[in-house]
Amino acid sequence: MTLSSVRSRAANGATLILLTMSFGVLIAQIDTSVVNLAAKQIGAKLDAGVTELQWVVDAYNLVYASLLLTAGTLADLFGRRRIFALGIGLFTLGSLLCGLAPNATVLIGGRAVAGLGAALEVPTSLSILTVAYPDTKQRTHALGLWASCNGLAFVIGPTVGGVLVDAVGWRSIFLLIIPLCVATLALTMAAVPESKDPKGRKLDMPGQGLAIVALGALSLGVIEGPRWGWASIGSIMSFAISIVGAALFLRRQAGSDGALVPLPMFGNRVFSASLGVAMAMTFGMYAMLFLTPLYLQSVRGDGALLAGIELLPMSVTFVVVSQLSGRIANECGPRLPMTAGMAMMGIGLFILALIPLNDSLFLVEGALLVIGCGLGLNTAPVNAVAVASVPAARSGTASGLVNTARMVGATLGIAVLGAVFAIFAGGTGAGSHFVAGLPPAYVGGGIGEMMGALAAFIFIRRGSLQQARR
């Protein structure tokens, strides 16, 4: 076999791996985008209020964020393909539970199982791509395509999902994802070679438990705070448990040889900044994706399909710009797209905060267009910089941490900004009160995005994509 044929075979194999990993992230993101769109109907059919709908979204995000830390270690220890396949299987089970749920409690449980599956498969897909594409430029391009599947999901989800929600009902959005899960699992077993790097790695189950306690208690206190009362015993205990859990978690990580989160990695300012940017990005983004479809349907009176179509400017722009972000990062360095992307997302959220002054659909569409462009510019570079800032042997841990940062931001965004919305909307989010809750929530999200833009501008450098491999 000639050298050229070997390279051709390797390239074809990498392309099929990229396709499989893209299906994996597409599955997770379609689920997220459609659930936001179906929230109004879920609330009506299962008699769920704003707080229960927050849990429908955040049960997924909470489990996802908490277990991403272990997912990277599991991939390094037991094999990346094996963990990816397990994640797809669990996601399939969770989708089935959601589709058959008789009440909000079971639905929230099914979302938690799906979140566990996503926690295993999404960061592992990033790690698998890092191994499949050792060349920096090819890897950055592949990650751009991988990231664009997030935008593709936001195109497919709202349109197809809107038709399903209006014509068949909200259960169909969970049940019809199952065939795609099965196809992805078959491709994984056929096309993805096994890889792992167990040297020096071990599970830290006490640390994992403390991470779940800290983040879970914080989410509980923030989401239930408006209903319980901020000075109630439940709220105070939730925040106290979160603080103690976080302190014990950090103490555990500092004193453990096999730390779940290797604290010395955070001595790298580029790596730490990339995690901060990823967290700020999803803090405002996920809260916007939760509130905006509710606004379009509850206040403007649009159906699920029309609301989905109205979200398309963001989705389509995200897909288009994501294709270019890898090239921009390679030619200009990652600081430019990351800083500009975060700033554009912040500006878009500030524009949405003007809804009470101008409820024109043109204002909403213009804001979504700006947000989609910013999201497309930032998503691929922030992932690439985080993984590139550590040795290749720790790519699984790095990918787990950057996705943890993303999902912690998402979990806190929906919890904190959802609580801000509930306070100003009078707790019900109904009728004219709904609009009153939007500006403070959107402004809070915009401030978070701008802080991320500042961090990217200060800490990310032109050579950050190569720093890791020196």
N, C-alpha and C positions, 0 to 999 in steps of 0.2 A: 504493500500500500504506500503510495507516494505521500510526501509531506502535504501537498496541496489537498489531496483527498482526505487526509486526516483532519486538516483545518476545516474543510467543508463539512465533514461529518460533525465535528465539534460545534460549528456554527449552527447547523441545523438542529442539533440537540439543544443548544442554548435557546434557540427561538421557540422550540416546543415547551421548554421549561418556562420561558417568559409567558407564553400563552396560558399555561396551567396556573402559574402564580397570579396572573391577571384575573383569571376566573375566580380565584380565591378571594381577592380583595373586592371584586365586583359583587360577589354574593353578599359579603358583609355590608357593603355600602348600599346596595339596593334595599336590603332589609331596613337599614336606618332611615333612608330617605322616604320609603313608603310608609313606615310607621308614623312619621311626623305628619304625612298627608292624611292618614286614616284616623288621626287622633280624635277628630270631632265625632266621627261615626262610632268609634270604639266607646267614647264617653257616653253617647246616647244609648247604644245597645246594651252596654254593661253597667249603666248608671254610675259612671265614674266621673268625678270632678277633676279640677285642675291638678290637685295634689296627686290623685291616683294616676293621672296621665303623666305627670312628672316621673312617677315610679315606673311606669311602663317603659319610658325611654331610659331612665337612669338605672334600672335594674340591669339592663344590658351593659351600659357604660361602666357601672360600678364594678361588676364582676370582671369585665374586660380590663379595666384599669388596674385592678388589684392583682390579677393573675398574670398579667403580661410579664411581670418581673420573673416569675418562675418559668414562663414559657421559653424565654431565651436560654435559661440554664438547662431545661429539659431537652431543647433542641441540640445544645452542645453535648449533652451527656448521652442521650439515647438515639440520636439520629434526627436530622432535620425533616427528612421525608416522612418518617414514622409519626412525628409530632404533628406535622401538617395534615396528614391523613386523619389522625385522631380528631383534630380540630374540625375538619369538614364533617366527620361523622357526628360529633356532638352538635354542631350547628344544624344538621339535618333533624336530629331528635328534638332540639329546641323549637325549630320551626313547626314540627308536627304538633307539639304540645300547644303552641300558640294558636295554631289553626283550629284546634279542637277545644280550646279553653271555654268552660261554661261560665266563668266569672272573671273579674279583674285579678283576683288573687292567683289563679292558675295561669293567667296570661302573664303576669309579672314573673312567676316562676319559670315559665317557658322562655321568657326573654333572658332570664339569668342563665339558663342552660345554653342558649344561643350565644350569649356573651362569653361564656367559658370557651365554646368552640372557636369564636373569633379571636379570643386571647391567645389560643394556641396556633391558629393558622396564619393570621395576618403578619405578625412579626417574623414568624418562621419563613414566610414567603420572601420577605426582604433579605433575610440571611441566606436563603437558597440562591437568590439572584446575585448576591455578593460573591458567592462561590462560583456560580456559572459564568460570571463576567469579571475576570480578574483585571482586565484593562480598565483604567480609570474612565476614559472617555466613553467606551462602550457601556460601562456600568452606569454612568450618569445618564446616557441616552435610554438605556433599558429601564432605569428607575423613573424617568420621565414618562415612558409609556405605561409603566405599572401605575404611577400616580394618576395618569389621565383616566384610568378606570374608575377612580372616584367620581370624576366628572361625568363619565359615561353612565355610571349608576344613577346620577342625579338627572340624567336625560331619560333613561329607560324607566326608572322608578316612578317619577311623577306622571308620565304619560300613560304607560301601560298600567301602573298602579291606580291612576285616577279612573281609568276605564273600569278596572276590576272592582274598585270600591263602589263606584256609582251603579254598576250593572249587576254585580254578583254579591258584593258585600266584603267587609274588611277581612274575613277569614281567608279569602282566596289569595291575599297577598302573601300569606305565610305558606300555604299549601303548594302554590305553584313555583316556589323557589326550590322545592325538594328535588325535582328532576335535574336542575342545574347542579345541585350539590352532588348528586349521584354521578353525573358526567365528569365533574371535576375530580372526584375520588378515583374514577377509572383512569383518567389521564395521569393522575399522580402516580399510580402504581405502574403504569406503562412507560412513562417518559422521564420521571425524575430519579436520578441516581441518589443513593443514600450517602450522606456525609455527616460527620460529627467531629468534635474536638474535645474529648472528655478530660484531657490533661489538666489537673488542678481544679476541676469543677466538681461541686457537690451541692445537693439540695439543702436549702435552709428553711425547713418547715416552720420553726418558731418565728423566724423573721417574716415569712409569708403570712402567718396568722396575724402578727402584729400589724402588718400593712393593711390587711383586710379590716381589722378592727378600727384602725385610725381613719381610713378613708370612709368606711361604712358608717361609723358613728358621726363623722362630720356631715356626710350627706343626709343622714337621718335628721340631725338637728336643724340643718338649713332648710330642707324641704318641709318638715313638719312644724318648724318654728312659727310661721304665720298662723297655723291652726291651733297649736298648743299654747302659744304665747311665749315670747322670748325669755321671760323671767320664770317660766314654769319649771317644775322639777325635771320633766322629760327633756326640755331643751338644755338646761344647765348640765344635766348628767351626760347627755350626748356629746356636748362640746368638751366636757371634762375628760370623758373616756377617750375622745379623739386626741386630745393633747397628750394624755398619759401614754396612749398607744404609740403616737408618733415619737415621743421621747424614748420609749423603750425600744422602738424599732431602730432608731439611730444608734442607740447604745449597743444594741445587738450587732449591727453592721460594723461598728467601729472595733468591736472585740472579737469578731469571727474571722477565721482563716478562709472559710468558704462563704463569704458574705453574699447575700442575695443581690445587694447593690454595693459593688466595690467602690467605697468612698474615695479612694485615691484617683479614680477616673475623673472625679469632679474637679481635681486640681488643674485639668486641662480647660482653660477658659473658653475655647472654641466649642468643646463638647458641651459644657455647662450652658453656654449661651444658646446653642442649638436646641437644647431641651426646653429652655425658657421660652424661646420663640415658638416652638411646637405647642407648648401649653397655652400661650397667649392666643395663638391662632384659633384653637378650637374652643377656647373660653367664650369668645363672642360669637363664633360661627355656629356652634350647636344650639346655643340659646336662640339665635335668630331663626334657625331651621325649625325650632319647636314653636316659636311664637308667630312667625309670619304666616304659615299655612292656617293656623287657627284664626288669625286676623282676616285673611282672605275669605274664609268660609263663615266665620261667626259674625263679622261686622259687614263685609261687603256682600255676603249672601251667595258666594260662588260655590258651585259643586266641587267635588274632589278633582274631577278631570280638569275643569277650568282653572282651579287653583294650581294644579300641577303644570299646566301649560304656562301659567303666569310666572312660575319659578324657572322656566327654561332659559331666559337670558343669562342667569347665573350659571346654569349647568353647561350650556353650550359654550359660553366664554371660557369656562374652566377647562373644558376638553381641548379647545383650540389652543389656548395659551400654555397648557401643560405640555403640548407637543414641542413648544419652543423654549420652555424654561431650561431644559438640559443644555441646549445649544448656547443660550445666553449665559448660563453659569460657567460653561467651559471657556467661552470667549472673554467674558467680562469679569469672571469671578462670582462666587455666590452671594457676596454682600449686596450687590445691586438688586437682583431679583428678590432677595429676602426682605430687604428694607422697603423697597417700593411695594412689594406685595402686601406686607403687613400694613403699611400706611394706607393703601387703597382699601383694604378691608375695613379699617377704622373709619375712613371717610364715608364709605357706603353705609355703615351702621349709624353714623351721625346724620346722614341724609334720611334714613328710615325714622329717626327720632322726630322728624318734622311732620309726621303723618297727622297729628292733631291740628296742625296749622294748614296743611294741604293734603287732602286725602286722595289726590289725583293718582290714578294708576300709573301715569307716566313717571311720577316721583318714585314709586315703588320699583318699577321696572328699571329705571336708571340706576337706582341704588344697587339692585341685584346684579346689574351688568358690571358695575365697578367692583363689587365684592367678588364676583366670579373671576374677573381678571386678576385681582390680587391673590386669590386662593390658588389660581393656576401658576402664578409666578413663584409662589413660596413653597408649595407642597413638596416637589421633587428635590430642590436644593436643600431644604432643611433636613430631609431624611438622608441625603447623600453626605452632607457635612457631618452629621452625627456619627454615621457608620465609618466615615473616612478618618475620623479623629482618634480612632483606637486601633490597636493591632488587629490584623485579619483574624487571628485566632479567637478574638472576643467579639466578632461581628454579631453573633447571636445575642450576647448580652447587650451590646449597644443598640441593636434593633429593638430589643425588648424594652430598653429604657426610653428610647425616643417615642415609641408607641405608647408606653406608659404615660409619658408626659402629655401626649396628645389626648389620651382618654381621661387622665386626671383633669385636664383643662375642660374637656367636654362635660364630665360629670359635675364639676364645680360650676361650670357655666350655666347648665340647666338648673342646678340646685340653687345657686346664689341669685342669678338673674331671674330665674323663675319665681323665687321668693320675693324679689324686688317688685316684679310685675304683680304678684298676688297682693302685696301690701297696698300698692297704689290703685289696683283695680278693685279693691274692697274684698279680696279673698275669693270672689266668685268668678271673675273674669267674664261677666255676662253683660250684654247690652252695651250701653254707653260707657260703662265703667271700664270695659276692655281697653278702649283707646287710651284712657288715662294711665294705664299701666305700662304702655309701650315705650314712651320716651325715656324714663329712667332706666329701663332694662337695656334699651339699645345704646344709650349713652355709656352705661357701665361697660357694655361689650366693646364699644368703640375705644374707650380709654385703655382697656386691656390690649387691644390690637396695636395701639400707638406705643404702648410700653414695649411690646415685642419688636416693633420697628426700630425703636431706640436701641434696644439690646443688639439687634442685628447690625446696625450701623456702627456701634462702638466695638463689638468683639469679633465679628466675622471678617476675615481677610480674603484677599484675592486668591491666595494659595491654600485656602482651607480644605479644598477637595484633595490636594496632594499631601497635606501634612501627615496624614495617617500612614502613608506608605513610605515615608523617608526612613 
